[in-house]
Amino acid sequence: MKWQTLFGSIELEEQSFRRKENGGQLRPFSVRAGVGSRSYSLPLQRALTDFGADVPFAEVVKKMREHYGVEVSASAVRQITESHGERMREQQEADLIGQLGPEAGWDWLITEADGSLVPIVRNDAASGAANADRRKRKELIWREARLCLAHEPGQVTARYAATLGDVEATGGRWLDCVARAGAGAKTRIHCVGDGAAWIGLQAERSFGAQGSYLVDFYHVSEYLSAAAASIAPTGRVAWRQEQQARLKENDPETVLAELHPHREPAPTPDEQSPVRACHRYLSNQREHLDYKSALEQNLPIGSGEVESGHRYVIQARLKRPGAWWKEENAEKMLALRVTRANAEWETYWQQQRQVQA
């Protein structure tokens, strides 16, 4: 009998018996101790997964050697880390809350959503594909990992949810995130996003009349800055600030009137038409520019919090230099990262100990 632990490899001679009824083998010690030959103890699995959630699997091998004096292979680290990631993902899927609770909940709840591209590899790429790595016959694509967060106003710690799924799956995760953050039947939900169509759509579908969606003010300001270079090249900062002040007073119509006569002619490519792009963007987002109300309620008008969350929840592990992921494995790592970000790491491992008990 041999298994791996944080104290190194443990070996012993185990007496086994053969069952009369089916000829199967009975190993009393293995059953009683809850271990199997060539297996890994739960504390060792936790340490491997803990490191594997943060750094490349090859680096985990070095860290285990340095901190515990234990030798493990990179393939074992990958298998164990992804196995627990899959369990966390399944648990998150099974426990999704499909609606806001009947209780009142917080008076206000702030929530933000955004997308970030992560590298996904396909192994069935044709060798002649334009974006295929011909050395390995793999194709690299970029998939949007969608992240959302929610918290009560004034709170620093947020609750997170993330998925590589489609916008419908994202909406389900977003609703669950908001409900678990404390939103109830009477909570007013303040949503902020960068103007991507899926964010506004899912905010409306998930939160209905309880929600209000605001386009990130700084994203709008980027459009204004680009337009200012064409409209007022010698006074672009003053022009932009004037339009920003108008938007904060809920006067987008005056801003649109300022842009209208300076729009580039239709044949001009979009990348060379900053004024037209700004005019179109603000026109399409008219219903989501109520900055005055948000400022009066001391609510955020920017989505910088979720953009920052992308860096340490998703990108710190899934977007490392040279990292390529199979889609199913990227989902597992997202589950790991979200579990830790939500301070549910200890709860998960307690559950695993109870399963083995």
Number of C-alpha atoms within 10 A of each C-alpha: 16 16 16 22 17 21 11 14 13 12 12 8 7 11 11 12 11 11 10 8 6 7 9 10 11 13 15 13 14 15 10 9 10 13 18 16 11 13 13 19 16 18 13 19 21 19 17 23 23 16 18 24 24 18 15 17 22 15 14 24 21 17 18 18 12 11 9 15 13 18 16 17 12 17 12 15 23 19 13 19 25 23 17 21 24 20 15 22 21 13 13 17 13 9 10 16 18 14 16 21 16 10 12 13 18 18 15 21 25 23 30 29 29 25 22 17 17 21 20 20 19 15 12 10 18 14 15 10 12 10 13 20 16 14 7 10 16 18 20 18 15 12 16 16 24 25 26 29 23 29 23 20 16 10 10 7 13 19 20 29 27 26 23 21 16 12 16 14 14 23 24 19 26 31 25 22 24 29 22 18 21 21 30 23 16 16 21 19 25 23 29 29 29 22 21 12 11 18 25 22 14 21 26 17 15 22 22 11 11 17 20 19 24 26 26 22 22 15 15 20 17 13 19 27 20 17 25 24 17 16 21 13 11 11 11 18 14 12 19 23 15 12 22 20 12 17 21 18 15 16 18 20 14 13 19 16 11 16 21 15 11 16 19 17 9 9 7 10 10 12 8 10 19 23 26 22 20 24 21 15 14 21 13 11 16 15 12 18 23 20 23 17 14 16 13 8 10 11 19 21 23 21 22 19 17 23 19 12 20 21 14 14 23 25 17 15 20 28 16 14 7 7 13 19 18 13 16 12 17 23 22 23 26 27 28 27 25 24 23 17 18 13 12 12 17 11 10 16 16 10 11 14 11 8 9 10 9
